[in-house]
Every structure is written in C-alpha cells, then in structure tokens.
Amino acid sequence: MTRLTRRLLAPSLLISGALLSGCVVGPDYKGPPIVAANAASALAFHRADATEPNGQPPAQWWALLGDAELSRLIDAALAASPDLGAARARIVQSRAGLKSARADRLPTTGSTAAYLRSKGLTSFIGAGQAAAAGAPSTVEIYTADFDATWEIDLFGGKTRAAEGAKAQADATRAAYDGVQVSLEAEVAQAYVTLRQLQQRLELSRRNAEIERRMLDLTRQRRAGGTASDLDVEQLNNQLQSTEADLVPLAARITEQFDRLAVLTGREPGALDAELAPLGVLPTPPATVAVGDPAALLRRRPDVRQAERQLQQYNAVIGQRTADLFPKVTLLGSIGYTAPQLSHLFDNANQTSAAAPFLQWTPFDFGRTRAKIAEARGAYEEAIANYRRTVLSALQDAETSLSRYGRQRDSLTGLLRVEASADRSASLQALREKGGTATTIDVLDTELRRAQAQQGVLDAQAQLTQDYIALQKSLGLGWSQFVTE
C-alpha cells in the first residue's frame, strides 16, 4: 500500500466511523481554571473585621438604609433606565442567535410555485391543419416544487456552534445582571450625594447667619472703640467666603436632580419638586453581612460573564476543528408540472430527486488550521480575562471592606469631636448668662459646633457611600429582578 493510498484511506475510515456513530470534535468544556484557591475555600474575607462575615447578605441591600424615597427611585430606574433597556435588548438578540444556531442542525426546507402562459404559433409535429395554417395557440403551465437540504452534523461543528451560542446567551444575561448592580449603586450614590449637599447647604446658611451676627456685633464694638478695622474686615471676609460657597452647592444639588432623573428614565427637571424638600441622609445598619469569598465569586455578574465567555471560546475551537473534515449534505426535491391546475398534483406529473452532497477541502494551504490556532489563542485570552476578573473581584471586595471599616472608625472619632463641641457651646452659654462671656464668644463657639456638625455629616455621607460600594463589590442586587 503506497503512502498516498494510506493518506486517502485514513480519512475515509474516519468518515465511515463517524457515519456509524457520530462524534463531536474539539475539546469538551471542563469548567474554568482554579483561581485564588485559598480565597475560594476561605470562610471569611481578610478585611471583614467590622462586619458579620458568616451572614447571608440581602439582595435588596438598599432597603437596609431605611429610605423609602431611595427605594422608589431604584424601582423607577429598574423599570425605565435606558441602559437596562439596552441590556435587555441584547438578551433578546442573544437568545434569537441561540435559536438560530439550534435550528441550523435541522433540515432547511423551501417551496416554489410558478405559472407560465405563452401565446404564439404551434411548433410541434402532428398538429394537422392548424399547424399548416399557422393558427395561434396559447400554452399554460403550472409548476410547484418542494425541496429540502440537511447538512449532517457528522463531526459536531453545528453542535459546537449551538453550545457557543448558549454560552454567549448566558454571558449576555450575566452582563444584564451587572448593569442592574451598577445602576442600583449609581442611583444610591447620586441620592446620598444629593442629601449630603442639601444638608451642607443648610449648615452653610446657618454658618453665614452666625457670621453675619458676629460681624454686626464687631462693627458695634468698633464704633465703641473696643474692636479694630482689622477685626471687622476679617469677619467680613469670612462671611463673604461662606456666602460664595452657597452658589456652587446649589448648582451641585441641581446636577444631582438631573442625574437622578436621567437614571430613572426621565428628562432633567422631572424630579426637582419631588426631591427639593430637605431629606435625612441615609445611614447604613449597625452590622453588615457580607458572606464569604466563594459565594462572592458565584454571585458577581462579571465573574459569571467571564466564565460563560470562556465556554463560548472553547466551543469555537470545536467549530473550527470540524472544518477539517468533510461535510455531507442530503438534498431532496419533489416537483409537479401540468398544463391544468386541477391536475397539478397528479402522480403522473410528479418528478423527484434525492442525492447526498460531499464537500471537503483537504488542501486549503493551512487556512483551517490557522483558524483553529486563532480560536485557541482567543480561548487562552479568555482564560487570562477570567483570571483577571476573579482577582479584581476579590480585590474590589477586600478594598471596599477595608474602606468601610476605616470610615466607621473615622466617623466614631468625629462624633466625639461633635459631642465636645456641643458641650463647649452649652458651657459658653452658661458663662454668657453669668456675665463672664460675651455674645461674640457664644457665637464663635456655635460656629465651631456647626463646623463639627459638617465634619460629621461628610463622614456619615462617606460611610454610606462606602456601604454602597461594598454592596456593589459583593455583586448584590440582581437576583430579585430576574426577567426571563
């Protein structure tokens, strides 16, 4: 047996075996690689000192902030956000692609029908006198054809395509969940910023009023000779600075109005009247359950999306490998032709054909193998992306936990400062009543107390923002809004 004969016989034997048993070429997907094994088996996060690491975190984490207005805004965003609508449309597209890939494994059918009417001279022998006289004749022909083609999935190319389409559809769904998580966090962040700015505006107005009273009293003292022009100018400068800060604060509040309106699918200005009244700054609960790293990796949408993309690219390798082998297509056709419509489907007017069709390009100068190598490269890139996504998710959670814990400590210290400022203001008021302190001394103490209150306000707002970032890093917020 010559070498050429053996080279031609081997594929023939392979094809014969596939015809009998069928096969799916390419690597079977065996799941994602192991990344951060220690974290995946840990019972708690490293930075979870100030939390409840063993508790099950709630999906609707914003409910723990106890703000009904915030909950309404998040519900509105989930119902009308353009970003979420676009993500939902991508799910529809991916599911349609999956249906198409599955349908490609089934036969393709078609039908045609035609009617022909021709008027002219007869041209056939045996028409007698009509032909000799050149009499006109009308010919009518009715046709109907039904055909089907079916590419037998001998080596699993179409099976791999359907497998990849399913993984892509799952990845698109995970991306949709990720948009939900980001949207909820963005709405909450904008709302907390709004309430913080509104509270700061009120505090700044109070400070300006205290400084205005101090300036008036100092002017009176200057007129009496107990204060200098420098004292007056310094207080005037401080008042002007405080009043100047009111303008950008009001502008930033308007910016948050518009930001929340767009996030909830409405035009800028639509929420001004609803959100204009001064509201309480939302604060997180005393303890926060965060679960464990393994639950985080199962839950986070970006990790699930990266894992599904990994399976998708693995399936592409099988698709490209199947192109190395022959493709067998079964062709079938049934046709009917008759001069009268009433006799079109008579057995005598039927024609039929059936045949197998073999297509194979064994000598393509390496094109197919190059595509296989390209698919393997894309799969290796997907592995790297998956590893990066897992590590980034763990880093995100650990960093958020650390920031949240540190901010709690910072707020505790600022609350002590505020308490001390309250005591100082009370003592100074008592001294004023006893005649040992002036009104300016009392106002100065009130101003210091207002400054301490602003420090606490900013710290509380930052703690709530860190709480929101923590919930986002844990991948919470999508399971309650599954849309099939």
Secondary structure, DSSP 4 states (H G I P E B T S, - for coil): --HHHHHHHHHHHHHHHHHHH----SPPP--PPP--HHHHH-SS-TT-TTSBTTS---S-GGGGGT-HHHHHHHHHHHHH-HHHHHHHHHHHHHHHHHHHHHHTTS-EEEEEEEEEEEEEE--STT-THHHHHT-EEEEEEEEEEEEEEEEE-TTSHHHHHHHHHHHHHHHHHHHHHHHHHHHHHHHHHHHHHHHHHHHHHHHHHHHHHHHHHHHHHHHHHHHTTSS-HHHHHHHHHHHHHHHHHHHHHHHHHHHHHHHHHHHTT--TTTTHHHH-S--PPP---S--B---HHHHHHH-HHHHHHHHHHHHHHHHHHHHHHTTS-EEEEEEEEEEEESSGGGTT-GGGEEEEEEEEEE--S-STTHHHHHHHHHHHHHHHHHHHHHHHHHHHHHHHHHHHHHHHHHHHHHHHHHHHHHHHHHHHHHHHHHHHHTSS-HHHHHHHHHHHHHHHHHHHHHHHHHHHHHHHHHHHTT-SSGGG---
